[in-house]
């Protein structure tokens, strides 16, 4: 999982497979059959958004848990390693462009932390 954004003041224990994209306010995980069932997803591979912090950049653009990240900065991603690599190679303080599938539809969202 990857978390993006501000975490609440309470202590949060993350799953070892999850990744926190704190600046964006969400947590993502590599999609497993169990997570697909939990979120009612037909897709069995990819990256699922598992948490969105309420007052985060991600929440501001209406990203919700259960969305699937298909691309980061127009680069297809299949796992958390891909996401981290694309974000690490992005210019500092630049917006992150995500292609997120929600149900039968996909949309691009730009997330800027500053």
C-alpha positions in Angstrom: 0.0 0.0 0.0 1.0 3.6 -0.4 -0.4 6.4 1.7 -0.6 9.9 0.4 -1.5 12.8 2.7 -1.7 13.8 6.3 -2.4 11.0 8.8 -4.7 11.5 11.7 -3.2 12.1 15.1 -3.9 8.6 16.3 -1.2 6.0 15.7 -1.6 4.0 12.5 0.1 0.6 12.0 0.7 -0.1 8.3 0.7 -3.5 6.7 4.2 -4.3 5.5 2.9 -4.6 1.9 1.3 -1.2 2.0 2.9 2.1 1.1 2.0 5.5 2.5 2.0 8.4 0.0 1.7 10.8 2.9 2.1 14.0 0.9 -0.9 13.0 -1.3 -3.0 11.7 1.6 -3.6 8.1 0.6 -2.4 4.5 1.1 -2.0 2.0 -1.7 -1.4 -1.7 -1.8 -0.7 -4.2 -4.6 -4.0 -5.7 -5.5 -4.6 -9.2 -4.2 -7.6 -11.5 -4.6 -8.6 -10.7 -1.0 -8.4 -6.9 -1.5 -10.4 -7.3 -4.8 -13.1 -9.1 -2.9 -13.0 -6.6 0.0 -13.6 -3.6 -2.4 -15.8 -5.5 -4.8 -13.4 -5.2 -7.7 -13.5 -7.4 -10.9 -9.8 -6.7 -11.6 -7.3 -9.0 -9.9 -4.0 -7.1 -10.6 -2.8 -3.6 -10.1 -2.6 -1.1 -7.3 -5.6 -0.4 -5.1 -6.2 2.7 -3.0 -6.9 1.4 0.5 -7.2 4.6 2.5 -7.7 8.3 1.9 -7.1 10.9 4.6 -10.1 13.1 5.0 -8.4 16.5 4.7 -5.8 15.5 2.1 -5.0 16.5 -1.5 -6.5 13.1 -2.6 -9.7 13.7 -0.8 -10.0 17.2 -2.3 -10.2 15.6 -5.8 -12.7 13.0 -4.6 -10.4 9.9 -4.7 -11.9 7.1 -2.7 -10.7 3.8 -1.3 -11.2 1.0 -3.9 -9.9 3.0 -6.8 -7.2 1.3 -9.0 -4.2 3.4 -10.1 -3.5 2.6 -13.7 -0.9 5.2 -14.5 1.4 7.7 -12.7 2.6 10.7 -14.7 1.3 8.9 -17.9 3.4 5.8 -17.2 1.6 2.5 -16.8 2.1 1.0 -13.3 1.5 -2.5 -12.1 2.8 -2.5 -8.6 4.0 -0.3 -5.8 7.6 -0.5 -7.0 6.5 1.1 -10.3 4.7 3.9 -8.5 7.7 4.7 -6.3 10.1 4.7 -9.3 7.9 7.1 -11.4 7.4 9.5 -8.4 11.1 9.4 -7.6 12.0 10.4 -11.1 9.5 13.3 -11.2 10.7 16.9 -10.8 10.6 18.1 -7.2 7.4 20.0 -6.2 5.7 18.9 -9.5 2.1 17.7 -9.6 1.5 13.9 -9.7 -0.9 12.9 -12.5 -2.8 9.7 -11.7 -5.1 7.7 -14.0 -7.6 6.1 -11.5 -10.2 3.5 -12.4 -13.3 3.8 -10.3 -16.0 1.2 -11.2 -16.4 1.1 -15.0 -14.8 4.5 -15.5 -11.2 5.9 -15.4 -10.2 9.5 -14.9 -7.1 11.6 -14.6 -6.4 13.6 -11.5 -3.5 15.9 -10.8 -2.3 16.1 -7.2 -0.1 19.0 -6.1 1.2 19.0 -2.6 2.2 22.7 -2.3 
